[in-house]
Amino acid sequence: MNETHIDQMSIAILGGTGNEGKGLAFRWAKAGLSIIIGSRSLGKAQQAIEELKPLLKDYITHVRPMTNLEAAAVADLIVLTVPYKVQDELVKTIAPFCKGKIVINVTVPLNPPKVTKVYVPDAGSAAQEAQLILGEEASVVAAFQNVAFEHLLSNEEITCDVLVCGKGKESRATVIELVEKAGMVGWDAGPIENAVVVEGLTSILIGINKEYGVKSSGIRISGVPGKSVL
């Protein structure tokens, strides 16, 4: 996989005009990372950056707009924050540009209207579906599915942890570093086969939000001493 140091990476967030994508862009740009917001439309990507200006202020220069295809072509690392129904189409389109790269999959296989019921795709998870399309030359890592955008798009301390699972321990370590850059604690949750659990937790959290009248429940891992944000 790409050995560029994380501080020198350009990170493309595809589908970055949605709340989750903008939230990650905000957190990483504020940490000084180089971010590309990708969209099907360049205009929508530009609009997303305009929406981030009040939050990012002087850091807005760390963010630039592109189409999804352009962003995937030039980035060192790719992040997918698109709805599940369009994931396969997008992954097939960008596949030629993913060789040798880490692809962080934030997508959750929700099955409306039953979004509080865990849906398991035939491949096992959305992350595994993306890996099957991209083949062995890319490394798909599932992360950030259980963090509400309300936390990301704020200057508050985020008390949610992030489970990271995917192909290759080194790739997972890189993603955990990105989790910490975004102000959260990341955990190595093992191989990509475990993504079914991480993705499924999102439906459970949506159900908890509805049951208890909140918007942004999350998860914490306990019992491991000395683990904190760097």
Backbone bond lengths (Angstrom), bond angles and torsions (degrees), N, CA, C in turn:
res aa  C-N    CA-C-N  psi(-1)  N-CA   C-N-CA  omega(-1)  CA-C   N-CA-C  phi
1 M - - - 1.455 - - 1.529 110.07 -
2 N 1.325 114.93 168.63 1.453 121.23 -178.05 1.520 111.16 -58.44
3 E 1.355 117.62 126.59 1.451 121.44 -176.56 1.530 113.12 -98.07
4 T 1.320 118.20 9.47 1.457 121.59 177.56 1.524 109.52 -59.36
5 H 1.346 116.59 135.41 1.454 119.50 177.91 1.519 109.70 -62.77
6 I 1.317 115.68 145.68 1.459 120.76 -171.59 1.526 113.22 -58.30
7 D 1.341 117.12 -34.30 1.460 120.08 -179.45 1.525 112.48 -71.63
8 Q 1.336 117.01 -17.25 1.470 120.64 178.29 1.527 112.49 -101.87
9 M 1.319 117.37 -0.52 1.460 120.62 -178.49 1.519 112.26 -74.37
10 S 1.318 115.50 146.22 1.465 120.03 163.87 1.524 106.47 -99.52
11 I 1.325 115.77 130.12 1.466 122.14 -173.10 1.517 109.09 -115.05
12 A 1.329 116.95 118.82 1.457 121.83 179.17 1.518 109.95 -96.83
13 I 1.318 116.93 122.28 1.463 122.06 175.84 1.521 107.22 -102.50
14 L 1.322 116.11 103.21 1.461 121.19 -177.01 1.527 109.23 -85.85
15 G 1.325 115.70 133.64 1.457 118.81 -168.41 1.515 109.36 75.70
16 G 1.327 115.43 26.50 1.456 121.30 -173.02 1.509 115.22 -74.72
17 T 1.334 117.50 1.79 1.459 120.17 179.02 1.529 112.12 -85.42
18 G 1.331 117.24 -11.31 1.460 120.67 176.11 1.519 110.65 -78.04
19 N 1.326 116.15 170.47 1.466 120.38 -175.79 1.521 113.04 -62.42
20 E 1.325 117.19 -41.38 1.471 119.75 -179.45 1.529 110.08 -65.64
21 G 1.311 116.70 -43.81 1.453 120.71 179.00 1.512 112.21 -63.05
22 K 1.336 116.39 -44.82 1.465 119.84 178.32 1.528 110.76 -64.61
23 G 1.323 116.78 -36.10 1.458 119.70 179.15 1.516 112.44 -64.15
24 L 1.323 116.87 -43.79 1.465 120.22 177.12 1.531 110.59 -66.49
25 A 1.323 117.04 -40.52 1.463 120.48 177.78 1.524 110.51 -58.96
26 F 1.317 116.39 -44.52 1.456 121.32 179.40 1.527 111.22 -60.61
27 R 1.325 116.45 -49.75 1.466 120.69 -176.76 1.529 111.38 -63.22
28 W 1.325 117.17 -43.66 1.469 120.24 -176.74 1.524 111.87 -75.02
29 A 1.319 117.15 -39.06 1.470 119.19 178.47 1.522 110.47 -64.06
30 K 1.332 116.17 -38.40 1.466 120.46 178.34 1.529 111.07 -65.03
31 A 1.330 116.02 -24.95 1.467 121.23 176.86 1.521 111.95 -86.21
32 G 1.342 116.58 1.85 1.453 120.83 175.61 1.511 115.61 91.88
33 L 1.337 117.90 9.19 1.460 120.95 -179.59 1.529 110.81 -84.33
34 S 1.325 115.62 156.70 1.467 122.19 -179.33 1.525 109.56 -90.54
35 I 1.326 116.68 116.54 1.464 122.38 -171.45 1.521 111.52 -118.20
36 I 1.329 115.92 136.50 1.457 122.43 171.12 1.527 107.73 -113.65
37 I 1.310 116.83 123.85 1.468 120.66 172.91 1.520 107.62 -92.48
38 G 1.325 115.29 118.03 1.453 120.87 -179.94 1.514 111.82 -103.31
39 S 1.319 115.40 149.00 1.458 121.89 177.76 1.515 108.56 -154.32
40 R 1.318 116.77 163.63 1.460 119.20 173.17 1.520 110.61 -62.44
41 S 1.328 115.63 -28.57 1.460 121.70 -179.16 1.527 109.65 -118.13
42 L 1.323 116.81 128.24 1.462 120.57 176.97 1.524 110.28 -60.11
43 G 1.313 117.04 -37.55 1.460 120.75 179.68 1.516 112.53 -60.53
44 K 1.341 116.90 -39.91 1.463 120.21 179.05 1.527 111.01 -68.09
45 A 1.327 116.26 -36.24 1.462 119.87 177.00 1.527 110.01 -64.76
46 Q 1.332 116.90 -40.98 1.462 121.07 178.04 1.526 110.73 -64.64
47 Q 1.323 116.77 -38.78 1.462 120.98 179.13 1.520 111.18 -65.08
48 A 1.341 116.71 -38.92 1.466 120.35 178.37 1.525 110.98 -61.27
49 I 1.320 116.28 -39.53 1.464 120.23 178.45 1.523 110.39 -66.55
50 E 1.329 117.40 -39.29 1.469 120.17 175.91 1.526 110.68 -59.10
51 E 1.335 116.30 -39.15 1.467 120.68 179.96 1.520 112.01 -67.94
52 L 1.331 116.74 -25.99 1.459 120.63 -179.57 1.533 113.14 -84.95
53 K 1.323 117.44 -15.68 1.466 120.83 -175.16 1.527 113.71 -53.83
54 P 1.351 119.01 -44.92 1.470 118.01 -179.44 1.528 113.51 -62.45
55 L 1.321 117.34 -29.55 1.465 121.30 179.15 1.525 111.41 -82.07
56 L 1.320 116.14 -44.13 1.469 119.88 -172.23 1.533 113.58 -84.21
57 K 1.331 116.47 -30.57 1.466 120.56 179.30 1.534 110.64 51.01
58 D 1.329 118.20 -116.74 1.465 120.93 -175.19 1.526 113.16 -66.26
59 Y 1.332 117.65 -17.57 1.467 121.07 -178.44 1.521 112.61 -84.50
60 I 1.327 117.31 -3.91 1.463 120.27 -176.20 1.523 111.75 -61.18
61 T 1.323 117.83 -22.32 1.466 120.87 179.05 1.525 112.05 -68.34
62 H 1.329 117.30 -11.94 1.462 121.08 177.84 1.528 112.17 -82.48
63 V 1.336 117.11 -3.67 1.468 121.39 -175.22 1.522 109.75 -120.65
64 R 1.331 116.59 134.56 1.470 120.30 177.30 1.533 109.74 -136.97
65 P 1.327 117.92 154.10 1.461 121.69 -177.22 1.526 112.42 -97.79
66 M 1.327 115.92 147.62 1.462 122.35 172.56 1.526 108.12 -154.89
67 T 1.324 116.23 168.61 1.462 119.23 167.47 1.525 108.16 -73.18
68 N 1.325 116.18 161.25 1.463 119.98 179.47 1.527 112.24 -55.34
69 L 1.319 115.83 -44.11 1.462 120.54 -176.81 1.527 111.17 -65.83
70 E 1.314 116.68 -45.36 1.467 120.53 178.73 1.519 110.98 -62.47
71 A 1.327 116.06 -42.21 1.463 120.89 -178.40 1.523 111.29 -63.85
72 A 1.337 116.46 -44.20 1.469 120.36 179.52 1.520 110.84 -62.77
73 A 1.320 116.95 -34.87 1.460 120.82 -176.53 1.520 112.37 -68.58
74 V 1.336 117.83 -36.97 1.468 119.78 -172.73 1.527 113.59 -99.40
75 A 1.319 118.29 -15.46 1.467 120.76 -173.57 1.521 112.45 -77.21
76 D 1.332 115.03 153.37 1.470 121.23 173.03 1.516 111.27 -83.47
77 L 1.339 116.48 -28.99 1.464 122.17 -178.13 1.517 107.66 -141.79
78 I 1.332 116.25 141.89 1.468 121.92 -174.60 1.520 109.88 -118.29
79 V 1.335 115.47 138.70 1.464 121.92 177.57 1.523 108.36 -122.67
80 L 1.326 116.51 129.10 1.465 121.40 179.17 1.519 109.66 -103.11
81 T 1.336 116.35 117.20 1.463 120.55 177.70 1.527 109.60 -126.00
82 V 1.319 115.66 42.65 1.467 121.10 -176.81 1.527 110.46 -100.23
83 P 1.335 118.06 157.65 1.465 120.41 174.07 1.524 110.22 -60.27
84 Y 1.319 115.23 150.03 1.462 120.80 -176.03 1.530 112.44 -58.51
85 K 1.327 116.91 -35.17 1.467 119.70 -174.73 1.526 112.78 -65.64
86 V 1.336 118.13 -19.77 1.460 120.14 179.66 1.528 112.37 -110.81
87 Q 1.330 116.88 2.75 1.465 119.12 -175.61 1.527 112.44 -59.84
88 D 1.325 118.08 -52.36 1.464 120.56 -174.76 1.523 111.95 -58.67
89 E 1.314 116.50 -42.42 1.474 120.67 -179.45 1.523 110.51 -61.83
90 L 1.337 116.80 -45.48 1.459 120.11 -179.19 1.524 111.21 -66.49
91 V 1.330 116.81 -43.60 1.466 119.86 -177.64 1.527 110.81 -62.94
92 K 1.318 117.08 -40.48 1.467 119.91 177.01 1.528 111.01 -61.87
93 T 1.325 116.61 -37.41 1.464 121.04 -178.13 1.531 111.76 -68.58
94 I 1.333 116.41 -39.86 1.471 119.43 -175.49 1.519 113.03 -92.33
95 A 1.327 117.77 -3.67 1.470 121.71 -174.60 1.537 113.93 -48.90
96 P 1.337 120.03 -42.45 1.471 119.02 -178.86 1.528 113.86 -61.42
97 F 1.339 116.63 -20.73 1.464 120.49 -176.51 1.528 113.09 -99.44
98 C 1.324 116.93 3.50 1.467 120.57 -175.32 1.520 113.68 -99.52
99 K 1.314 118.05 -4.95 1.459 120.65 -177.35 1.523 110.55 -62.83
100 G 1.318 115.50 129.91 1.454 121.39 179.58 1.520 114.39 76.91
101 K 1.334 117.79 7.81 1.462 121.34 -176.74 1.529 112.04 -114.91
102 I 1.325 114.94 155.01 1.457 121.26 168.59 1.525 107.81 -83.73
103 V 1.324 115.50 134.33 1.461 121.53 176.13 1.525 107.27 -119.41
104 I 1.322 116.70 108.42 1.464 120.81 177.99 1.520 108.33 -83.37
105 N 1.325 116.03 121.88 1.462 120.40 -179.57 1.524 109.22 -103.64
106 V 1.343 115.91 114.17 1.456 121.97 178.17 1.529 110.54 -97.70
107 T 1.312 116.07 -8.09 1.461 122.30 -175.56 1.526 111.87 -63.87
108 V 1.338 115.55 140.60 1.463 122.60 177.85 1.529 108.80 -118.33
109 P 1.336 118.45 132.36 1.466 120.58 -179.84 1.535 112.51 -79.42
110 L 1.328 115.37 71.82 1.462 120.07 176.05 1.528 109.33 -78.20
111 N 1.318 115.74 148.54 1.466 121.21 -176.40 1.523 109.40 -125.22
112 P 1.357 117.60 78.29 1.463 120.88 -177.21 1.527 111.08 -56.33
113 P 1.342 117.26 146.62 1.471 126.24 4.20 1.532 113.50 -87.43
114 K 1.330 117.96 0.26 1.466 120.68 -174.86 1.533 110.80 -88.40
115 V 1.340 115.99 60.68 1.460 119.63 -173.75 1.526 112.88 -76.05
116 T 1.328 118.24 -11.61 1.463 119.92 177.10 1.530 111.54 -92.10
117 K 1.308 116.71 0.82 1.467 121.85 177.80 1.523 108.57 -108.01
118 V 1.327 116.59 126.94 1.463 120.96 -177.14 1.527 110.09 -62.23
119 Y 1.327 115.35 130.11 1.460 121.92 177.06 1.524 108.43 -113.27
120 V 1.323 116.22 126.75 1.463 121.36 -178.20 1.529 109.27 -111.06
121 P 1.341 118.14 113.93 1.466 121.08 177.95 1.531 111.37 -64.47
122 D 1.314 115.60 164.24 1.466 120.48 -178.63 1.531 111.97 -58.17
123 A 1.326 116.94 -34.84 1.471 120.47 -178.28 1.521 112.25 -78.01
124 G 1.332 117.34 -9.58 1.455 121.60 -179.80 1.513 112.99 112.16
125 S 1.335 117.24 -35.57 1.464 122.22 -179.96 1.519 109.26 -165.90
126 A 1.321 116.10 164.91 1.464 120.20 175.03 1.524 110.53 -63.31
127 A 1.335 116.31 -37.23 1.466 120.12 179.02 1.523 111.24 -62.69
128 Q 1.320 117.24 -42.67 1.469 120.46 179.55 1.521 111.27 -67.36
129 E 1.333 117.01 -34.92 1.467 119.37 175.90 1.524 110.33 -62.25
130 A 1.329 116.45 -43.02 1.464 119.77 178.79 1.525 110.82 -64.66
131 Q 1.329 117.28 -39.95 1.461 120.97 -179.95 1.524 111.38 -64.57
132 L 1.323 116.89 -38.88 1.463 120.40 178.54 1.527 111.00 -62.66
133 I 1.314 117.02 -39.01 1.459 120.80 179.75 1.526 110.83 -69.84
134 L 1.324 116.77 -42.03 1.464 121.14 -174.81 1.524 113.41 -79.33
135 G 1.326 116.79 -25.26 1.456 119.93 179.95 1.514 112.52 80.57
136 E 1.324 115.18 -174.64 1.455 121.42 -170.86 1.526 114.21 -75.35
137 E 1.317 118.35 -11.80 1.468 120.16 -176.97 1.517 113.35 -83.51
138 A 1.331 117.25 -5.35 1.459 121.83 173.90 1.519 108.46 -118.36
139 S 1.326 116.10 158.92 1.453 121.02 -179.56 1.523 109.44 -121.61
140 V 1.333 116.53 106.31 1.465 121.42 -179.62 1.523 109.24 -88.17
141 V 1.320 116.33 130.39 1.452 122.58 179.34 1.523 108.82 -128.32
142 A 1.327 117.05 125.98 1.466 121.80 178.85 1.527 109.46 -88.01
143 A 1.338 116.28 132.42 1.469 120.67 179.56 1.525 110.29 -164.91
144 F 1.325 116.58 159.79 1.469 125.97 173.26 1.524 114.18 73.13
145 Q 1.331 119.04 6.95 1.467 120.02 -178.03 1.529 112.78 -66.07
146 N 1.318 117.72 -25.32 1.461 121.46 -171.00 1.523 113.76 -105.16
147 V 1.351 116.21 16.47 1.465 121.11 179.40 1.524 108.86 -111.99
148 A 1.313 117.03 120.05 1.463 121.18 -178.56 1.525 110.63 -70.62
149 F 1.327 115.88 143.50 1.468 119.77 -178.49 1.522 111.60 -63.53
150 E 1.340 117.08 -25.78 1.462 119.45 178.48 1.529 111.32 -58.19
151 H 1.338 116.32 -34.31 1.464 120.00 177.02 1.525 110.93 -72.27
152 L 1.330 115.68 -43.71 1.463 119.79 -175.97 1.523 111.67 -65.19
153 L 1.332 116.47 -41.31 1.466 120.96 -176.47 1.527 111.74 -88.50
154 S 1.312 115.59 47.09 1.461 120.94 177.69 1.522 107.82 -150.50
155 N 1.319 115.40 168.15 1.458 120.05 176.53 1.520 112.16 -96.46
156 E 1.329 115.99 10.28 1.456 120.17 -178.77 1.527 111.44 -75.63
157 E 1.318 116.12 159.06 1.455 120.72 171.50 1.520 108.59 -69.27
158 I 1.319 116.85 133.82 1.464 120.77 -179.59 1.521 108.98 -94.21
159 T 1.323 116.18 121.29 1.468 120.53 -178.11 1.524 112.84 -97.82
160 C 1.332 117.51 9.67 1.466 121.59 177.13 1.531 109.72 -90.45
161 D 1.318 116.71 142.88 1.457 122.01 172.83 1.526 109.58 -93.59
162 V 1.328 115.24 163.15 1.465 121.11 -178.44 1.523 109.29 -124.93
163 L 1.325 116.19 122.91 1.463 122.05 175.18 1.521 108.63 -88.17
164 V 1.327 115.84 131.16 1.461 122.07 -175.67 1.518 109.29 -120.92
165 C 1.325 116.96 117.59 1.457 119.26 177.93 1.524 109.12 -137.78
166 G 1.325 115.66 145.02 1.452 118.76 -177.75 1.504 111.98 168.26
167 K 1.308 114.51 -170.53 1.453 121.99 -173.74 1.527 111.60 -78.37
168 G 1.342 116.30 114.15 1.453 121.03 172.28 1.515 114.06 92.47
169 K 1.330 116.30 125.74 1.459 121.05 -178.81 1.525 111.76 -63.18
170 E 1.340 118.05 -38.02 1.456 120.37 179.46 1.527 111.25 -64.98
171 S 1.324 116.59 -39.00 1.467 119.83 177.60 1.523 110.48 -65.24
172 R 1.330 116.42 -41.24 1.466 119.38 177.90 1.531 110.63 -63.25
173 A 1.324 117.03 -38.82 1.469 120.61 179.32 1.528 110.85 -62.81
174 T 1.331 117.24 -39.13 1.468 120.84 177.53 1.517 110.30 -63.11
175 V 1.324 116.86 -42.83 1.462 120.41 -179.15 1.526 110.49 -67.92
176 I 1.326 117.56 -38.06 1.466 120.38 176.89 1.523 110.14 -61.05
177 E 1.322 117.17 -37.99 1.464 120.28 176.13 1.521 110.35 -62.45
178 L 1.329 117.56 -39.24 1.460 121.00 176.89 1.531 111.56 -67.36
179 V 1.319 116.92 -35.56 1.465 120.67 174.77 1.527 109.46 -58.88
180 E 1.328 115.77 -45.43 1.467 120.33 -178.68 1.528 111.42 -68.05
181 K 1.344 116.95 -34.89 1.462 120.23 175.36 1.529 110.90 -61.57
182 A 1.337 116.13 -29.90 1.463 121.12 179.39 1.522 112.29 -85.11
183 G 1.341 117.02 0.98 1.458 120.85 174.69 1.503 116.05 90.57
184 M 1.341 117.11 22.73 1.460 120.80 -179.92 1.517 111.31 -127.06
185 V 1.314 115.71 170.37 1.459 121.59 175.45 1.524 108.43 -95.59
186 G 1.329 116.11 128.02 1.463 121.11 178.45 1.506 111.26 -108.33
187 W 1.312 116.01 147.41 1.463 122.78 -178.63 1.522 110.28 -127.39
188 D 1.311 116.09 134.87 1.463 120.62 173.68 1.518 108.12 -74.14
189 A 1.332 115.78 107.00 1.464 121.82 -176.57 1.516 112.37 -100.42
190 G 1.347 116.59 14.84 1.449 119.66 171.90 1.514 115.62 92.90
191 P 1.331 116.54 -163.36 1.464 122.10 -172.09 1.521 113.13 -69.38
192 I 1.324 114.52 170.80 1.460 120.75 -174.60 1.533 112.56 -62.19
193 E 1.317 116.99 -25.05 1.467 119.44 178.18 1.530 112.01 -59.92
194 N 1.334 117.08 -23.75 1.463 120.91 -179.94 1.524 112.83 -79.61
195 A 1.325 117.27 -6.23 1.463 120.32 -179.16 1.523 112.09 -61.12
196 V 1.306 117.80 -26.13 1.464 120.65 178.99 1.527 110.80 -58.50
197 V 1.333 116.85 -35.62 1.460 120.90 179.78 1.523 110.58 -73.62
198 V 1.328 116.26 -45.49 1.466 121.06 -178.79 1.527 110.40 -62.48
199 E 1.322 116.49 -46.88 1.463 120.01 179.55 1.526 110.58 -64.63
200 G 1.333 116.53 -40.69 1.457 120.51 -178.85 1.515 113.47 -64.18
201 L 1.326 117.02 -30.14 1.463 120.56 178.36 1.522 111.87 -59.88
202 T 1.325 117.42 -26.94 1.458 120.11 -179.83 1.521 111.01 -61.97
203 S 1.328 117.05 -43.72 1.468 119.91 177.52 1.522 111.14 -62.21
204 I 1.318 116.15 -37.96 1.466 119.89 178.31 1.526 110.11 -64.97
205 L 1.327 117.54 -42.94 1.461 120.73 179.62 1.528 111.60 -66.65
206 I 1.334 117.14 -36.53 1.472 119.78 175.57 1.521 109.79 -61.31
207 G 1.329 116.36 -41.34 1.460 120.85 177.26 1.516 112.33 -64.07
208 I 1.329 117.28 -40.46 1.466 121.17 177.66 1.523 110.13 -64.21
209 N 1.335 116.63 -42.30 1.461 119.81 177.40 1.528 111.29 -56.40
210 K 1.320 115.97 -45.37 1.465 120.55 -179.02 1.528 111.20 -68.10
211 E 1.298 116.20 -42.89 1.466 120.69 -176.52 1.528 112.06 -65.35
212 Y 1.317 116.19 -37.21 1.470 119.48 -173.07 1.531 113.41 -110.36
213 G 1.322 116.22 9.06 1.457 120.06 173.21 1.512 114.69 66.19
214 V 1.346 116.25 37.93 1.462 120.79 176.82 1.523 108.68 -121.42
215 K 1.342 116.92 175.15 1.464 120.60 -177.95 1.523 114.13 -117.53
216 S 1.328 117.28 -15.28 1.466 116.96 -167.42 1.531 113.18 -144.95
217 S 1.319 116.98 50.38 1.467 118.52 174.68 1.525 109.67 -68.13
218 G 1.330 115.00 155.07 1.461 119.97 -179.56 1.514 110.82 -147.81
219 I 1.332 116.71 -166.98 1.453 120.57 -178.43 1.526 110.30 -123.78
220 R 1.337 116.13 153.89 1.458 123.17 172.04 1.528 108.19 -133.72
221 I 1.327 116.17 143.64 1.463 121.80 175.04 1.523 107.93 -100.41
222 S 1.328 116.15 129.63 1.468 120.26 -178.30 1.528 109.46 -115.47
223 G 1.325 114.91 167.64 1.455 120.42 172.65 1.501 116.01 88.60
224 V 1.358 117.97 3.13 1.456 120.92 178.41 1.533 107.45 -115.15
225 P 1.321 118.50 106.69 1.463 120.18 -176.28 1.521 112.91 -70.51
226 G 1.323 115.68 146.96 1.452 120.91 171.54 1.514 116.45 80.12
227 K 1.322 117.94 6.47 1.454 121.01 -179.87 1.526 109.18 -93.26
228 S 1.333 117.22 118.55 1.460 120.64 179.84 1.523 108.61 -154.40
229 V 1.333 116.15 169.79 1.452 120.97 178.94 1.511 109.39 -66.12
230 L 1.344 117.40 135.63 1.466 121.45 179.07 1.518 110.96 -71.46
